Amino acid sequence: MKQSFLIKKLLVVLLSIALIFVFAINAFAESSPTSSVDSQQGSFISYTYWQDFGTNSKTAVPSKPMYKVKQVIDGVDLGLAPFTSVDDIFADEDNNTYILDGEASIIYILDSSYKLKGTITTVKGVKDYTFNGAKGVFVKDGKIYIADTKNARILICDLEGKHIKTLTLPDSRLIPEGFDYKPVKVAVDSSNTVYVASDGSFYGALVYSANEEFMGFYGANNVAASASTVLKTIFDRLFSNDTKKGSSVLALPFQINDLVAGPDDFIYTATAGKSGESKGQVHILNPGGKDTLGKDSFNFADLEVTNHNGQMQHQGIESIDVDADGFFYILDFRYGKVFWYDKECNLLSVFGGSLGIGEQEGTFAIANAIAVNGTDVIVADSSRKNITVFSITEYGALVRSAQVKTLADDYEAAEAEWKQVIAQDANSQLGYSGLARALFVKGDNKGALEFARLANDREVYADAFENSRGDILAKLFVPGSILLIVLIVAAILFGRYKKKNGIVLIKNQEVLLLKKSIFHPFEAFEALKEKKMGSVVIATVLLVLFYLVSAVSDVASGFAYNSFDAATYNSFFVFLSTIGLVALWVISNWLVCVLLGGIGKMKEIYVITCYSLVPIIFSTVLRVVLSNILVPDEFVFVTIFSTICTVYTFLMIAVGVMKVHDYSLLKFIGTTLLTIGAMLVVVFIIFIIFMLSQQVYGWILTVINELISG
């Protein structure tokens, strides 16, 4: 009866704690600021992202425009009938622009001033070829390559439209049975190797040599596999029957939406992914088909998902192009935005806009293709059947010039330009980072530290800090050595004096028990159980200290290791992960063990858990101190030591739980697993209460509003 009463009482306590957590979370959710990447979905915008490369997080900030609308061109502007469609665009090395109207089987050729230069309506040869339904065009060395999608071929002709070659689906063992050949994009490198993206192909691009020989597939995207996916696959293979196998869905890689040949014959590919997929949309493939970026976990576009006309709109990367310096531009067709990156994936600017509207210049209804013409950027709108030419602004040209110099390691030449960039736009992360690198090369470590911190550039910060630390250590070496010798001598003398006079510094038995628990946990926790020792006050002090050092670690760690952001940081979550986690463990373990013959009291579990936190507290303090002294290359031993301390904490808890409950190792493992399960159940209950409280809160507000309005 007594045990049943205690359990009921404890359940009431748990419910009360859950309600407190719910109200705290609700209060936090209501007080937390919300931010929007783009609140002007219907207008032409310019912004960039500040990125924290340590955490891969990014925050949108307004920026001075780097591109502006130069002109909008449709068929009427060229003195022709309106375009039937605008399926693709391309700009060649002579700055001519090619507009593919696939529905009408026409290619419009514009000169460098975007005036009509000529048209191609058929490819002339022994017989004439039309290309109705074509989706892609590429031009190189006076040859036009047309992805004639509907007719399942690549037509190659000269600039006058005279037929040269036709590439069809090859007769090869490498082609899977039933492969549906629908070429939508084509690219050619300097060796005249042809790369073809086929709609619906999950095998990558088809590759043809300069001699028209099929060489195989190239650059297939990988299938992302999480740990849960792998475990599920293994489970299905072990236990599935024929019926389950027949109904299973095969995970396939995403198809390539667009591809283009860049500098040094690297092939740039764009992949939209499925709805909500926001990672690894761009690959830069070497001639062997290997991705050189390694950015499968990097999101190249926006983070937001917008509710548009009752439908959730996810990003969709449709097209890509690259300039002679390796700067590449990707097009998000759903949001009508262009993302401009350098060859190291640093974002320079985002421009464009609209979400299926496209009424203002620089915005689009359905943006479907992009081309780079020198420094101009051309975007096709398949809905409005026109193209928009963006020209680079003076500020954009300044940023580009400075970044080109920085990427070429010509930091000093870029310094003056980066100063101009920052003077014109205080939101330029590239500007602060570039200036930090320039100052570091000049030997101005103090200035490099300042601007590297502003830019969140931890790599430059660490290098400048290492140099600064060397200068400081050189100055402090002599006085520091003298001070160290004095302290060592004083410690030796004090030790001898203490021993000679029998001085005992610590007499309190509870404090001695804490000390003993660190070095001799078996003996200490056995004494705690048998002699009824263990101080709740000391345990609580340690628990509060655990919370405090965890919070201080987030705030005061060295910048090279710290991703602290005052705007988003909330100590309540630190509270939950420290004090809240310990409380959840203690209560859950006591509940489980009471039902399974454990003889430990809640006080004893609480005390041994808090005493066991000492190694983690010590290692955290040490990490904070050394993170402000050591550079990342020197920090590996601190990380190893912290890991050892964490493991030792769990070992101390294990020893303590076995002692206070009088459990064997196997029974400890079993009850610990049940305790973790109980903790998850409690968290689930808190979550359910939180969701219900949100609904009740919303219902009450609705009723109040109805009463007021009625």
N, C-alpha and C positions, 0 to 999 in steps of 0.2 A: 504494500500500500504506500509506504513511504517513498519507494522508488518511483511508483506511478505518479505520485503527487509532484515529485521533483521534476519528472519529465514534462508534465503538464505546465508546471510553472516556467520551465525553461522554454517551452514552445511559445508561451506568452511573451517572454523576454525577446525571443528571436523575432516574433512578429512585430514587436515594438521597434526593434533595431531596424527591421526591414522598412517600416513606415518612416522612420527618421531618415534613412538613406534615400527613400523615394522623394520625400519633401525636399531634401537637400539637392538631389539631382534635378528635380523640377525647378527649383529656384535658380540653380546654375544654368539650366537650359534657357530659362526666360531671360536671364541677365547676360548671357553670352552674345557678343555681337555677331551678326551675320554679314557675310561679304558676298558680293556678286562679281564674277569675272567680267561680265558684260551686261550692263543694264540698259544698253541702247541697241537692242537686237535689230532695230529697223534702220540704223544709220551707219555711215562710214566712220570707223573708229581706228585709233592707233594706240597700242599699248604694248607692254612687254611683261616678262615674268622675272621676278627676283627668285633665284634658285639657291637652295641650301644643298650643296652637293654631298654633305655628310649624311643628310636624311632623305635626299631625293624629293623633298617637298618644294613647292613653289607657290609664289603669291603674285597675283596680277597687279600691276601698277600702271597708271597712265604714263605715256611717253610723248615726247615731241615727235610729230609725224616724220617718218623717214621716206615715205612714198606719198605721192599725190596723183590724182587723176589727170592724165594728159589729154586723153580723148576717148570717146566711145564711138565705135564704128559698127555700122550694120550695112546691109546691101545697098540701101538707099544712099548712104553717105558715099559709096563708091560709084554712084551713078548707075546702079543695077537694080533689079528687082530684089525684094527682101530675101534673105537667106532662107532656104527651106529648113535647114538644120545647121548647127555648128557642133560637129562631133569631136574635132580635135584641132589643135593649132601647133605650129612649130616655127622656130626662128633659126635660120642657118648661120654659118660663119660670116656671111656677107650682109647680115642684118636684114635679109628678106624674111617676110612672114608668110606662112602657108596656112590657109584656113580650109579645113575639110568640111564640105557639105555632103555628107554621106548619102542623105536621102535623095539628093538631086544628082549624085555622081559628078561633083564639081570640086576642083581645088582652085581657090583664089590665091594668087601670088601678089603680095604687096611689097613695095620697095622699102628702103630704110626710112622714108618719110611717111609710110603707111598709105601710099597712093597705089591704086591698082596698076599692076605691072603686066598681068596676064592671067589666063585661066587654062585649066586642063579639064576637059569633060570626058575624054576617053583616052585610053592607052592604046596607041596605034602600033600595029605590027602586021604579021601575016593576016591576022584578024584583029578587029578592034575589041578592046576589053572595056566594059563599063564596070563601075565599082559601087553600084547602089548598095547601101547598107554598110559601107566601110566605116570603121570606127577609129582608125589611127593613121597618122602620117609622120614620116621621118625623112629628113633630107641630109645627104652627106656627099661631098665631092661631086656635086652636079648630078646626083642620082636621087630620085624620089622613091621612097618605099611606102607603099600603101597597104595597110592591114585591111584587106577586103573581106570583112567578117562574114557577110552573108554567103559569099562564094568560096569560103574556106581556102584562102590563098593570100600570098604576099605578092603584089605586083610591083615590079621594079622598072622604072622608066627614067629617061633623061628629063631635063627641064623643059623640053619641047613636047613631052608626052610620048616619045617614041619608046616602044617596048624593048626592054633589055633581058629580063628574066622573070620567071614565075616560080615561086616557092610554094609547094603544096605539102600536104601531110606525107612525110616520107614512109616508105615501106621498110620498116625496121623492127627488129625484135624488141627494141627498147620502147616502142610505143605500146601501151597497154591495150588489151583487147577492148573494143567498144569505145575507144577514145574519141570524143567529139571535138573536132578541130574548129575552133572559132577564134581566129587571131584578132585581137582588139588593139594591141600596141606593138610597136616594133622599134628597135634601137640597133645601131650599128657602131662598132668601135673602130679604132684606127687601122686594124688589120682586116677590115671589112667582114668581120664575124658578125652574123646577124642573130639578134635575140628577139624572140617572139613570145609575147604573153597571150595565152589563149584563155578565153572566158570559160570558167568552170574547171580549169586545170589546177589540180592540187600538187602537181609534180614539179612545179617551177616553170621557167621559160624554156622553150625549145631553141636549140642552138644550131645554126647552120654555118659551116665554114665558108670562106670566100669562094670556094669551088662548088658551092651548093650541096655539100655533103652534110647529112644530119649527124651531129656530134653527140646528141643526148639532151637530157634535161639539166637545167642550171638554176641554182639559187632557190630551191624550194624552202618555204617557211617551215619552221619547226612547230610541232604541236606542244603547247605548254602543258606540263604535267605536274600537278601538285602532289604532295605526299598522300592526300586522301584519294586522289585519282589512281595513283600507283597501287595503293592498298586495295582499292575496289577492283582494279583489274586483276590483281593476283587472286582475290577472293572469288571473282567470277570464273576465272579459269579453273580454280580448284573445285568449285561446287556447282557450276552451272550445268544445266541439261541442254538437250538439243533445242527445246522450245525457247529457253532463255537466250541461247546463242542466236537463234533465228530472229529474235526480236530486239537484240542489242543494236546500239547505234555506234558506228565506227567514228572515232574522233579523227577528223582530217585537218590538215593545215589550211590556213587561209590562202586564197589565190592572190596572185600579184595583180594589182589594179593598173599600175603604170610602171614603166622602167625607162631609163635614159642613160646613155653613155657619158661618163664624166671624165675629168682629167686622169691621165695614166691608165685609161681603159678600165676604170672601175665602174661597175654598173650600179646605179642608184635605183632602188625599187620602193614602191609605196604599196601599203596593204591597209585596207580599211578595217578588217577584222569584223567580228560579230557585234551586235548591239551591246554597248557597254564595255567593249574591249578597248582599253586605252593604253596599250603598251606595245613597244616594238613595232611601230607602224612603218619605220624607215630602216632599210638595210643598205649598206654600201659593200658590194661584193667585189672581191679581187678576181683576177682572171680564172682562178681555180674554183670560184663559186663560194668562197668562204666569206662570211660576214666579218668585216673588219671593225665594225662599230662596237659590237658586244653590248647593245642597248636594248635587249629584249624586255627589260623591266622599266624602260624609260618611256614616259608619255610625251610624245612630240606635239600634242595639241592641247586644247583646253580641257579643264577638269569638269566643267559644268554639264548638267543634263537639264534641258529646258522643256517645260510643258508648253507645247505649241498646238493650239486648237484641239486640246484634249489628248494629244499624243506626246509621249516622252521622246524627245529628240536627242540622240547620241551623236557624237562626232563621227565623221566619215571621211577618211583620207582617200581622195580620188585620184590625184595627179601630183607629179613631181617633176622639177627641172633643176638643172645645175649650171652654174656659170664657169668660166675658165679658171677661177681661183678656188673652185670647190665649194663655194657658197651655194646652198640649195634652198629651194622654195617648195613647200608642200601646200596643197589646197584642200581645205575641208569643205566639201560640197554642201553639207547640211547647214553649216553656219556661214558659208560664203566668205571664209577668212583665209588669208595667206599667212603662213608662218615662215619667217626668213631666218635660216640658221647658217653659221659658218661651218667649215669642215670638221670642227671639233665639237659640233652640236651645241654651241653657245647660241642662244636665241638673241637675235638682234631686234626684231620687230614683228608685231602682228598687225595686219591692216586688212581693210575690206569690211565686210559685215553683211547684215540682213539675215533673215531666216524665212526664206521663201517669199520675200516681198520685192526687193530690188528696185524700188522706185527712185532712189537717190543715186547720183553718180558715185561709183565706187562700191556699190552694193549689188547683190545678185539675187535672182529668183532661184536658179539652179546652176551653180558654178560647176563646170564639169571638166575643164582642162586648163593647164597653165603652161606658159612658155617664157623663157628668159631671152631677151633680145638686147645684148650688151648689158646695160644696167636697167633697161626697161623691163617691166614685168607685164605680161599680157594674160588676161583671164577670159575664158569663154563662158558665156551664159547660154545653155541649151534651151532654156525656156523663153528668154527674151530675144534669142537668136541674134546676138551681137558679141563683140569683144570689147573689153576695156583695157586700155593701155595706161599703166601706172609708170610715172617717171620718178626717179630718185630725187629727193630734196637736197638742198645744200647741207642740211644737217645729216641726212642719211649718207651722203657722199663722204662727209667728214668722219662719221663713225666707221664706215666701210674702209676708208683709207687707213685709219688708225688701227683697225683690227687686222688688216692685211699685214701691216708692219709688225704688229705684235705676234701674229702667228709665224712670221718669218724670223722671230727673235730679234728684230731691230727695235728694241724697246726705247732706246734713247731718241730715235727719230720719231717715235709715236708719242713721246711725252707731251710735247706742245699741243698736239691734236687732242689728246685725251683731256688736257686742261680746258680746251675750248668746249669739248663735249660736256664736261661736268658743269661748266659755266652756263651752258644753254639748257641742260636738263639734269636736275639733281637726282632723277630717278634712274640714271644709267648705271647699272651694276657693272657692265663691261667697262665703262669709263673709270670707275674706282679701281677695278681689278687691273686694268691696263696701266693706270698711273702707279699703282702699287708695285707692279713688276718693273716699270721704268725706274722708280726710285730705288728699288732693291739693287738693280744692276749698277746704279750710280754709287751705291754704298750708303745711301741715306736710309738706314734701317729704321730709324724712328718714324720717318714719313711713310715708309713701306708698311710698317705695323699699323699705322693709323688708317691708311686707305685700304689695306687688306681686310681689316676688321669691318670697315664700312661696306666692303664688297662681299663679305662672307667668304673670302678666298682664304681658306685655311692652309692651303699648300704654300702660298707666298708668305702668309703669316708665320708659319713654322720655320721657313728658311730665314726670314728676317729676325725672328725671335732667337734662333740659334746663334746668329752673328751678334745680336745685341747681348745675349747672355754671355758670350765669350768675352766681350769687352768689359762687362760688369764683373765677371769672375776674375779677370786679370787685375782689375783695380782692387778687388776685395781679397785677393789671395793672401797677402801678407797679414793684414789685420784679422782675417778669418782664421788663418792658421794659428795665430797667437791665441785667439779666443778659444779655439778648439783645444789647444794644449792646456790652457788654464782650466777649462771645464773638466777635462780628463783627470788632471791632477787633483782638482777639488773633489771629484767623485771618489777617487781612490782614498784620499785622506778622510772623507766623511765615512766611507765604508769601514775603514780601520777604527775610527773613533766610535762608530755605532757598535761594532763587534766588541771592542774593548770595554765599553760601558754598558753592554747588554741592553741597548735601546731597541725597543720594538715600536716600529712606526704604525703598524696596523694591529689594533687589539680587538676590534669588533668582530665577533664570530661570523656574523652574516656576510660581512665584507670578505673575510677570509674564505668563506664557503664559495663566494663568487669567484675569487681568485683561483681556488682549487678546482672549480668546475671547468676552467679554461685548460688547465694543464693535466688534471686527473678527473675527467668527467665521470668515470665509473664510480670512483670512491665518493666524489662530491654528491652525485645524485642518489647514491645509496644512503649517505648520511642525511640528505634532505628528506628521504622517505622514512627512514627508521627513527631519526631523532627529531622529526617534525620541524625541521629547519626550513629556511628559505623565506626571504623577505619580499612581500608584495610591493612594498615601497620601492626597494631597489629595482625590482623587476619593472615597475611602472616607469621609473626614471630611465631605465635602459630602453624601454619601448618608445618613450617620448624622444629620447636621444636618437634612436633609430630613424624616427620620422624627421627629426631636425637635420641630421647629417645627410639624409636622402634629398631633402629639399635644398640644402646648401650645395650638395654635389651638382644638382641641376643648374644652380645659379652661378656658383663661384668656381667651377672647374675652368681650367685653362681654355682659352678661346679655340685652340687647335682641336680640342676634344668636345667642345660645348656647342649644342644647337639651341640654346636657351632663347626664347622669344617672349618678351614680356607681354606682348599683345595677346598671345594665345595660351600662355602658361597659367595653370590653375593648380594651386597647392592641394585642393580637395582631392584630386586624383592621386597625389602622392600620399595623402592621408589614407585613402582606400587601399593603396598597394602596400602600406606598412602597418599602421595600427589596425585598419579594417581587416587586412588579411590575417594578422595574428589572432585577432578576436574571433574571426570565422573559424580558424583552425582549432583554437582552444575549445570553443563551444561544440563544434562538430565532433572532435575527437572524444570529448567527454561523453557526448550523447551515444556515440557508437560503442565505446568501450564499456559504458555502464550496462548496455544491453548484452555485451559479450564477455562478462565476467571480469572486467577490469576493476582494479581496486583503487585506482588513482583518483584523487579529488581534483576538482576544477582548479583550485588554487595551485596545486602541485604542477599540473600541466602548464598553467600560465607562467609559473616561476621558471620552470626548466626551459620553456620556449624562449622567454625573454633573456635568461642567462646565456642561452646559446647564441644570441644575437651579437655578442661581444666581438667575435672574429669579423663579422660583416661590418660592424660599426668601425672597427679599427682599420680595416682595409679601405673603407669608403673615405675616411679621413685622410689616409695615406694617399689615396688616388687624387683627392682634391689638391693636396699640397704638392705632390709630385707633378700633377698635370700643369701646374704653373711654373715648373722648373725644367721638365724634360720635354723634348720634342718627340713627335710620334715614333720615329725610328728607334728611340731609346726606351719606349714605353712598354715593350713587349713583356719584360720581366715583371712589371707592375701588374699587367693583366693576368699573367700566370699566377702571381701571388694572390690577387683578388679571387681568382677561380678556386685556388686551394682553400682560402678562407671561407668561401661560400660552401664548398663541399664539407669543410670541417664543421660549419654551423649545422648542416643537415645531419652529420654523424652525431653531434652532441644531442640534437633533438631526438634522434633514434635511440641513443643510449638512455636518455632521460625518460622517454615514454616506456621503454622496456622495464626500467627500474621501478617507476611509480606504479605501473600496472602489473608488475611481476609477469611479463610476457616473454615467451621465447622469440627467437628471431622470426620464425615462420608466422607466428601469430601476430607479431608486430607488423609484418609486411601485409598480411591480410586485413588487419584493422585499419592500417594506413590507407590502403586502397579504398576501403569502405568510407573512411573519413573524407577522402578526396571526392568520392561520389556524393556524400552528404553535403559537402561545401558547394558542389555544383547544383544540387537540388535547392539549397538556400538561395544561391544567386538567381536561379530560375524563378523561384517564388518572388524574389525582389523585383525581377524584371516584369513578371506578370502583374504584380501590384502596381508597378510604375505605369505600365500600359493602361491598366484599368483606371488608374487615377487620372491619367491624361484624358481618357474618354469621359469620365465623370466630370472633370473640370470643364471640358468643352461643352458638355451637355448643360451644366449649370450656367455657363456664360450664355449659351443659346437661349435658355429659358429666361434669363434676366433681360437679354436684349429684346426678346419677344414681348415681355411684360412692359418694358420701357417704351418700345415702339407702338405697342397696342394701347 
